[in-house]
Amino acid sequence: MPTGARAAPRGEETKQIMTRPARTIDLATMLEGRKLTPFNYLLICLSWLVTMFDGLDMMLVSFTAPYMQDELHLTDVQLSGAFSAGTAGMIIGGLIFTYVGDRIGRRPTIIMCTLAFGVFTFLTGFATIYPALLALRFLDGLAIGGALPLAWALNVEFIPSKLRATVVAFIMMGFSIGSSLAAPLTNSIAPIHGWEGVYFAGGIGSVACAILIAIFLPESPRFLISKGKSPARILATLKRLDGDLDVQPDDHFILAVSRSRTCSRAGSGYSRRSSGSAILPVRSAFSSSRPLARPSWSAWTSRGRSPRMSPRSAACSAPYRVSSSCAFRLDWV
C-alpha cells in the first residue's frame, strides 16, 4: 500500500467484494443443476412427518371401529358412513386446500391443515353420538386431503426435476408407515385407556408436528416469485437452501415458462392444456383417494370375514370402488 494511503474499513472492503451488478435470475434454471443440501433433507423429513401423521390419523378409525361400535352402539351401516365421510372429506379437501395453497402460500396452508387434522383427531375422542363422529371424520378428512398434495408440491419446488419422483416416493412412505402404526398404537392404548385414548394420542402427536413445521418449514421460492413478493424474502429463503448461492437483494427473480407438452393416445396427438388442465385437480383427488379408501375399511371388515363378500364388506368397500371408477373415467377426459 502506498505511503499515506488510507486503508478501507473492513466492512466497506467486504461490501465491495460482495457487490456486483444486479442481474435477472431464472429460479428454475438455478435449481435444476443443484444437488440436495442439508436444508432439502430437513424439508423432506418435515414433509415425511406430515404424511406419517396423515396416514396414522386416517387409519385409526379402522382399528378403533370394534371398540366404537360396542360402546356407541353403532350399526355396520353407520360405521361404513364414518369411513366414507373421511374419504369424501379427503377428496374435497384435496380440491379446496390446493387452491388455497396457490393463493396464500404452501407453508401456511400445510401448517393449517396439519394443525386442523390434529385437533379434529383429538376431538374424535369426545364423540359420543353418531352425528358427531360423522362430522369429525369428514372434517378430519378435509384437512388430511389438503396436507398431502401440498407437502409434495413444496418439496418439488425446491429440488431439480430428476430427483422429484424419488423425493415424492420417499415422502409417501411416511403415509404407509403411519398407517402401519395405527394397529400397534390401538392395541397398546385401547385395552387400557379405551378407544378415546387412541385419538387423544394421535391428535397430540399431529399438533406437535404442526408446531414443529411452523418453526422450521419455509415458503416455496417459486410461490414467492409468482406472487411478486419482496426480493428480500426470496433471498432469505434461497440463502436457507444454500448460503453460498450467488444472489443479492437487488437481483430480479423470474420463473421461465415451459412450453406446453403434447400427449399422444392411440396414435393421435392432442394438447391437454385446453381440456385436461381444468379437470386435473379432480382426477388427482379421486386417484389419491384410492390408497386411502381401501385400508380404511379392509382392516375392519377382515374380522370374521367369510369367503363371500358380506353386506358389511360391500357397504364399506363402496368408497374405494367409487373413487377407483371415477379416477379411471376422469383419466380419459
C-alpha positions as CSV (number, residue, x, y, z in Angstrom):
1,M,0.0,0.0,0.0
2,P,1.5,3.4,-0.9
3,T,2.6,5.6,1.9
4,G,-0.1,7.9,3.2
5,A,-3.0,5.8,1.7
6,R,-5.8,5.2,4.0
7,A,-6.9,1.5,4.4
8,A,-10.6,1.0,3.7
9,P,-12.6,-0.2,6.7
10,R,-13.2,-3.9,6.8
11,G,-16.9,-3.6,6.4
12,E,-16.6,-1.5,3.2
13,E,-14.0,-3.8,1.8
14,T,-16.3,-6.8,2.3
15,K,-19.2,-4.9,0.7
16,Q,-17.1,-4.0,-2.3
17,I,-16.1,-7.7,-2.8
18,M,-19.7,-9.0,-2.5
19,T,-21.4,-6.3,-4.6
20,R,-21.9,-6.9,-8.3
21,P,-24.3,-5.5,-10.9
22,A,-27.9,-6.7,-10.4
23,R,-29.0,-9.5,-12.8
24,T,-32.1,-11.4,-13.8
25,I,-32.1,-15.0,-12.3
26,D,-34.3,-17.8,-13.5
27,L,-35.0,-19.8,-10.4
28,A,-35.9,-23.0,-12.3
29,T,-32.6,-23.0,-14.1
30,M,-30.7,-22.2,-10.9
31,L,-32.2,-25.1,-9.0
32,E,-32.1,-27.6,-11.9
33,G,-28.3,-28.2,-11.7
34,R,-28.0,-28.4,-7.9
35,K,-27.7,-31.3,-5.5
36,L,-29.7,-31.8,-2.4
37,T,-28.4,-29.7,0.6
38,P,-28.9,-30.3,4.3
39,F,-31.8,-27.9,4.1
40,N,-33.5,-30.1,1.5
41,Y,-33.1,-33.1,3.8
42,L,-34.7,-31.1,6.6
43,L,-37.6,-30.2,4.4
44,I,-38.0,-33.8,3.3
45,C,-38.1,-35.1,6.9
46,L,-40.6,-32.5,7.9
47,S,-42.9,-33.4,5.0
48,W,-42.4,-37.1,5.8
49,L,-43.6,-36.4,9.3
50,V,-46.7,-34.7,8.0
51,T,-47.6,-37.6,5.7
52,M,-46.9,-40.1,8.5
53,F,-49.4,-38.4,10.8
54,D,-51.8,-38.2,7.9
55,G,-51.6,-42.0,7.5
56,L,-51.9,-42.6,11.2
57,D,-54.9,-40.4,11.7
58,M,-56.6,-41.7,8.6
59,M,-56.2,-45.4,9.7
60,L,-57.1,-45.0,13.4
61,V,-60.8,-45.4,12.7
62,S,-60.2,-48.9,11.1
63,F,-58.7,-50.4,14.3
64,T,-60.8,-48.5,16.8
65,A,-64.1,-49.4,15.0
66,P,-64.8,-52.5,17.1
67,Y,-64.5,-50.6,20.3
68,M,-66.5,-47.7,19.0
69,Q,-69.2,-50.0,17.7
70,D,-69.7,-51.7,21.0
71,E,-69.6,-48.5,23.2
72,L,-71.6,-46.2,20.9
73,H,-74.0,-48.9,19.7
74,L,-73.3,-48.3,16.0
75,T,-74.6,-50.4,13.2
76,D,-72.5,-51.6,10.4
77,V,-74.1,-49.1,8.1
78,Q,-73.3,-46.3,10.4
79,L,-69.6,-47.3,10.7
80,S,-69.4,-47.5,6.9
81,G,-70.8,-44.0,6.8
82,A,-68.0,-42.9,9.1
83,F,-65.4,-44.5,6.8
84,S,-67.0,-42.9,3.8
85,A,-67.1,-39.5,5.5
86,G,-63.4,-39.4,6.0
87,T,-62.7,-40.4,2.4
88,A,-65.2,-37.9,1.0
89,G,-63.6,-35.2,3.1
90,M,-60.2,-36.1,1.8
91,I,-61.3,-35.7,-1.8
92,I,-63.0,-32.4,-1.2
93,G,-60.1,-31.2,1.0
94,G,-57.6,-32.0,-1.8
95,L,-59.5,-29.7,-4.1
96,I,-60.1,-26.9,-1.7
97,F,-56.8,-26.6,0.0
98,T,-54.6,-27.0,-3.1
99,Y,-56.5,-23.9,-4.4
100,V,-55.9,-22.2,-1.0
101,G,-52.2,-23.1,-1.2
102,D,-51.9,-21.4,-4.5
103,R,-53.4,-18.2,-3.1
104,I,-51.9,-17.8,0.4
105,G,-48.9,-20.0,0.1
106,R,-47.8,-23.6,0.7
107,R,-46.4,-23.0,4.2
108,P,-49.4,-21.5,6.0
109,T,-51.8,-24.0,4.3
110,I,-49.7,-27.0,5.3
111,I,-49.5,-25.7,8.9
112,M,-53.2,-25.0,9.0
113,C,-54.1,-28.5,7.6
114,T,-51.7,-30.3,9.9
115,L,-53.0,-28.4,13.0
116,A,-56.6,-29.0,11.9
117,F,-56.4,-32.7,11.4
118,G,-54.6,-33.0,14.8
119,V,-57.3,-31.1,16.5
120,F,-60.1,-33.0,14.8
121,T,-58.4,-36.3,15.6
122,F,-58.2,-35.3,19.2
123,L,-61.8,-34.2,19.3
124,T,-62.9,-37.5,17.9
125,G,-62.1,-39.0,21.3
126,F,-65.0,-36.9,22.7
127,A,-67.6,-38.2,20.2
128,T,-70.4,-39.9,22.0
129,I,-73.1,-39.8,19.2
130,Y,-73.1,-40.9,15.6
131,P,-73.6,-37.4,14.0
132,A,-70.6,-36.0,16.0
133,L,-68.5,-38.9,14.8
134,L,-69.6,-38.4,11.2
135,A,-68.9,-34.7,11.2
136,L,-65.5,-35.1,12.9
137,R,-64.4,-37.8,10.4
138,F,-65.4,-35.5,7.5
139,L,-63.6,-32.5,8.9
140,D,-60.6,-34.7,9.6
141,G,-60.6,-35.9,6.1
142,L,-60.8,-32.4,4.7
143,A,-57.5,-31.5,6.5
144,I,-55.8,-34.7,5.6
145,G,-56.6,-34.3,2.0
146,G,-55.3,-30.8,1.9
147,A,-51.9,-31.6,3.6
148,L,-50.8,-34.4,1.4
149,P,-50.5,-32.8,-2.1
150,L,-49.1,-29.5,-0.6
151,A,-46.3,-31.4,1.2
152,W,-45.4,-33.0,-2.2
153,A,-45.6,-29.6,-4.0
154,L,-43.4,-27.8,-1.5
155,N,-40.6,-30.3,-1.9
156,V,-40.9,-30.4,-5.7
157,E,-40.5,-26.6,-5.9
158,F,-37.1,-26.9,-4.1
159,I,-35.4,-29.7,-6.0
160,P,-34.3,-30.5,-9.6
161,S,-36.7,-32.4,-11.8
162,K,-34.5,-35.5,-11.9
163,L,-35.0,-36.1,-8.2
164,R,-38.7,-35.2,-7.8
165,A,-40.0,-38.7,-8.3
166,T,-37.6,-40.2,-5.7
167,V,-38.3,-37.5,-3.1
168,V,-42.1,-37.7,-3.5
169,A,-41.9,-41.5,-3.2
170,F,-39.9,-41.2,0.0
171,I,-42.3,-38.7,1.4
172,M,-45.3,-41.0,0.6
173,M,-43.5,-43.8,2.6
174,G,-44.4,-41.7,5.6
175,F,-48.1,-42.3,4.9
176,S,-47.6,-46.1,4.7
177,I,-45.6,-46.2,7.9
178,G,-48.1,-44.0,9.7
179,S,-50.9,-46.4,8.5
180,S,-49.0,-49.4,9.8
181,L,-48.5,-47.7,13.2
182,A,-52.3,-47.4,13.7
183,A,-52.7,-51.1,14.7
184,P,-50.0,-51.3,17.4
185,L,-51.0,-47.9,18.7
186,T,-54.6,-49.1,19.1
187,N,-53.6,-52.4,20.6
188,S,-51.3,-50.7,23.2
189,I,-53.7,-48.0,24.3
190,A,-57.3,-49.0,23.7
191,P,-57.4,-52.0,26.1
192,I,-56.2,-49.8,29.0
193,H,-57.4,-46.3,28.2
194,G,-60.2,-47.0,25.7
195,W,-60.6,-46.1,22.1
196,E,-60.7,-42.4,23.1
197,G,-57.1,-42.6,24.3
198,V,-56.0,-43.7,20.9
199,Y,-57.4,-40.5,19.3
200,F,-56.0,-38.3,22.0
201,A,-52.5,-39.7,21.4
202,G,-52.8,-39.4,17.6
203,G,-54.1,-35.8,17.9
204,I,-51.4,-34.7,20.3
205,G,-48.7,-36.1,18.0
206,S,-50.2,-34.3,15.0
207,V,-50.4,-31.0,16.8
208,A,-46.8,-31.3,17.9
209,C,-45.9,-32.0,14.3
210,A,-47.8,-28.8,13.3
211,I,-45.8,-26.8,15.8
212,L,-42.5,-28.3,14.5
213,I,-43.2,-27.4,10.9
214,A,-44.4,-23.9,11.9
215,I,-40.9,-23.3,13.3
216,F,-38.8,-24.8,10.5
217,L,-40.9,-25.1,7.3
218,P,-40.1,-22.5,4.7
219,E,-42.2,-20.9,2.0
220,S,-41.8,-22.0,-1.6
221,P,-39.5,-19.6,-3.5
222,R,-41.5,-20.4,-6.7
223,F,-44.6,-19.2,-4.9
224,L,-42.9,-16.1,-3.6
225,I,-41.7,-15.2,-7.1
226,S,-45.0,-15.9,-8.8
227,K,-46.8,-13.7,-6.3
228,G,-44.3,-10.8,-6.7
229,K,-43.2,-10.9,-3.0
230,S,-40.3,-8.8,-1.8
231,P,-36.8,-9.8,-3.1
232,A,-35.5,-9.7,0.4
233,R,-37.9,-12.5,1.4
234,I,-37.0,-14.6,-1.7
235,L,-33.3,-14.0,-0.9
236,A,-33.7,-15.2,2.7
237,T,-35.4,-18.4,1.5
238,L,-32.7,-19.1,-1.0
239,K,-30.0,-18.5,1.5
240,R,-31.6,-21.1,3.8
241,L,-31.4,-23.5,0.9
242,D,-27.7,-22.8,0.3
243,G,-25.8,-20.0,1.9
244,D,-23.2,-20.0,-1.0
245,L,-25.8,-19.1,-3.7
246,D,-24.7,-16.0,-5.7
247,V,-27.9,-14.0,-5.1
248,Q,-28.4,-10.4,-3.9
249,P,-31.4,-8.3,-2.8
250,D,-31.3,-6.2,-6.0
251,D,-31.5,-9.3,-8.3
252,H,-34.6,-9.8,-10.3
253,F,-36.0,-13.3,-10.0
254,I,-38.2,-14.9,-12.6
255,L,-39.7,-18.3,-13.5
256,A,-39.2,-19.5,-17.0
257,V,-42.5,-20.5,-18.7
258,S,-42.2,-24.0,-20.1
259,R,-43.8,-24.9,-23.4
260,S,-47.0,-26.9,-23.2
261,R,-46.5,-30.6,-23.8
262,T,-48.5,-32.6,-26.3
263,C,-49.8,-36.0,-25.3
264,S,-50.4,-38.9,-27.6
265,R,-53.1,-41.5,-27.1
266,A,-53.8,-44.3,-29.6
267,G,-51.6,-42.7,-32.2
268,S,-53.4,-39.3,-32.3
269,G,-51.7,-36.3,-30.6
270,Y,-53.6,-33.7,-28.7
271,S,-52.9,-31.0,-26.2
272,R,-54.2,-31.3,-22.7
273,R,-53.9,-27.7,-22.0
274,S,-57.4,-26.9,-23.1
275,S,-59.4,-29.8,-21.8
276,G,-57.2,-31.8,-19.3
277,S,-55.9,-28.9,-17.2
278,A,-59.4,-28.0,-16.0
279,I,-60.2,-31.5,-14.8
280,L,-56.7,-32.3,-13.5
281,P,-57.3,-31.4,-9.8
282,V,-60.5,-33.5,-9.8
283,R,-58.7,-36.5,-11.4
284,S,-55.8,-36.2,-9.0
285,A,-58.2,-36.1,-6.0
286,F,-60.0,-39.3,-6.9
287,S,-56.8,-41.0,-7.8
288,S,-55.2,-40.1,-4.4
289,S,-58.3,-41.3,-2.6
290,R,-57.8,-44.9,-3.7
291,P,-54.9,-45.8,-1.4
292,L,-56.7,-44.1,1.4
293,A,-60.2,-45.6,1.0
294,R,-59.3,-49.2,0.8
295,P,-57.2,-49.5,4.0
296,S,-59.9,-47.6,6.0
297,W,-62.4,-50.4,5.6
298,S,-60.4,-53.5,4.9
299,A,-58.9,-53.8,8.4
300,W,-62.3,-53.7,10.0
301,T,-64.1,-56.0,7.6
302,S,-61.4,-58.7,8.0
303,R,-62.9,-59.6,11.3
304,G,-64.7,-63.0,10.8
305,R,-65.0,-62.4,7.1
306,S,-66.4,-65.3,5.1
307,P,-65.1,-66.3,1.6
308,R,-68.1,-64.5,0.1
309,M,-68.4,-60.7,0.5
310,S,-70.6,-59.9,3.4
311,P,-73.0,-56.9,3.5
312,R,-70.5,-55.2,5.8
313,S,-67.7,-55.6,3.3
314,A,-69.9,-54.5,0.4
315,A,-71.1,-51.4,2.2
316,C,-67.6,-50.3,3.4
317,S,-65.9,-51.0,0.1
318,A,-68.2,-48.6,-1.7
319,P,-65.9,-45.5,-1.2
320,Y,-63.0,-47.5,-2.8
321,R,-65.0,-48.7,-5.7
322,V,-66.5,-45.3,-6.4
323,S,-63.2,-43.4,-6.2
324,S,-61.4,-46.0,-8.4
325,S,-64.2,-45.8,-11.0
326,C,-64.2,-42.0,-11.1
327,A,-60.4,-41.9,-11.3
328,F,-60.4,-44.4,-14.2
329,R,-63.0,-42.4,-16.1
330,L,-61.5,-39.0,-15.4
331,D,-58.1,-40.2,-16.7
332,W,-59.6,-40.3,-20.2
333,V,-61.1,-36.8,-20.1
